Amino acid sequence: MEEFDQSKKINTKWGQQYDVEQMLEHAIVHILRHRRQIKNALVNMKSSSIEKKIICNSLKINIFAS
């Protein structure tokens, strides 16, 4: 639920004002975006399958599924 009381807003380093719910949503989406970016980079990486599997296992990402 959006918080309208400005005293309960959080001022971010990048100039936005978020309430707790918005900040949590931003944090979750941020992690998911980076996970997608890492997965795409791994798919395009020119290293061996063994190296990719090691990285994927450590990040819990599966790029080998069909």
Buried (B, 14 or more C-beta within 10 A) or exposed (E): EEBEEEEEBEEEEEEEEBBEEBBEEEEEEEEEEEEEEBBEEBEEEEEEEEEBBEBBEEEEBEBEEE
